[in-house]
Amino acid sequence: MPVDDPESYYDEHDTEEWERLDSSVVTRLEWEGTVEYLRRTLPPGGHVLDVGGGAGRYAVWLAERGYEVTLVDPSEGQRELAREKVTEHGVGDRVTVREGDVRDLEFPAGTFDATLCLGGPLSHVLDTEERSQGARELRRVTAVGGPVFVSVMGRLNVLLLTLMLPDRDSKRFDLLPELALSGDYDRDLLGARESEFVETHFFRAGELEVLLTEAGLVVEELVGLEGLPSVYAAGRLAESPEDLSAEQRRHVRDLVDRGEFYQSFCRPV
């Protein structure tokens, strides 16, 4: 059955979130694609906000490279694991972990030299206006000219995944047109599939670009982190990302609208 809210879901799946980015060729592409953009576009130092940072994979990576990091997440379980991980990796003095929500970031304007919102925190906000508020908050807390990185979950990939499932339950398929139009994976669809996931809004790539632009951010790049639909790639690409050539990797990530996650790199106007 669907979990009541994202906080409860991620409380129950805390360790899975830390391990997720190493769990398959597809999630490794997500990780590698993300850190590639971080290396290329982050300032050489400074204070970085990690919104919805979960168990702290990116916070640890940043702190190991000398950044001061503030991680905020609504899930108590994720925050507890993040504190354990930053201590385990010897970067506890450079990472602050606190409760927080993308829709209401309790920091003064322009506090951070860069802001991350990775892994889909905005996808777990079903209300359209609240998503817009979250995007505005990302802009507000970032210093002028500072990079903002946002990734969300892609709609075409989840539709393909649903169609490819072996269970051909008619009730689940009856709900697909609404999901295709709205992108909202709500309680009705979750219940029909008896899914253990949480309510989620799945984006089209252009929709993400509009959301960020209307929030006052200039979108400089928009990429698909896995490129080919993840359910296709997981079964047919090489078993390890190291087996893919650089040209293949670029091609995979260029197919933006078909990826499991889209990532944008933008800056405040």
Phi, psi and omega in degrees: 000152180296146176280149188297324186206162180301323181301313181295319180300311184283338169299320183281342185236040186295309182294325179301323180293322177296320185276344190304319187286356174246008193275344182198170176299324182292313181290332174294322175297321176301312180297310183296319178297322181291310183292333175300313180290325177296314179302320187282331192238348177290150171296162185294345179193180176126191185255122184245134174263129179248096185274128184065035187288356173056229185282358169097021180302311182285326178298317178296314180302316180294313183296325178295342179256015170096000180281149166274132187232135167247118179257128174238141180203142179283345185271120179297320179298318178294319180296318179298316179293322178300318178298320177297317185290320181292326176291315179302324182268006175073026181237021182299335180283348182247000182235126173253130181246127181212161178290142179185160183226137183303333183281346184208081181272116190272061178226150175296157179301140175070022184292324193250144178285338176202153181227135176246139172219079194248152178087002171101025176306320179292337178290339180269013175250104185282328183287128185300314181293324178292326174296318178297320177298319178299317178296321178295323178295320177301318178294315187300318187276356182262135179299151179304128180086353181283145181286145175236127181246126182228130170235144181225168181272136187272144186282316184298324180296317182289328175295316179296318179301316181297318180293331184272351180296142182293334180284112183262044181298126186293326180298318179296318181290330177297334182273351184297319180303320179295319177297319180298322182281314188265331186080000184269114176269081192264191186298324181299313181289321177300317180294322180296325180269356186052044184279148175265004179280181184245161180305136188212142170259123178261128188268154156268153185300316180296326178297318178298317181298318178296315180304313183288321179297316180293340177276358179094024178249140175266116181278113181268329177213147176220119185228157170264119188294328178252341176079260178305149179312132189301322181293332176282313185296321184298326183269341191237342176280173178302154183293336181229141177301334180296341181278353181266140176286163178300322179296317179297319180298317179298319181296316180300315185282345178287341181276069194303309192285357182255001184278163175291323177233138168257143174236136176244146172242121184216173179222150175298144177295000000 
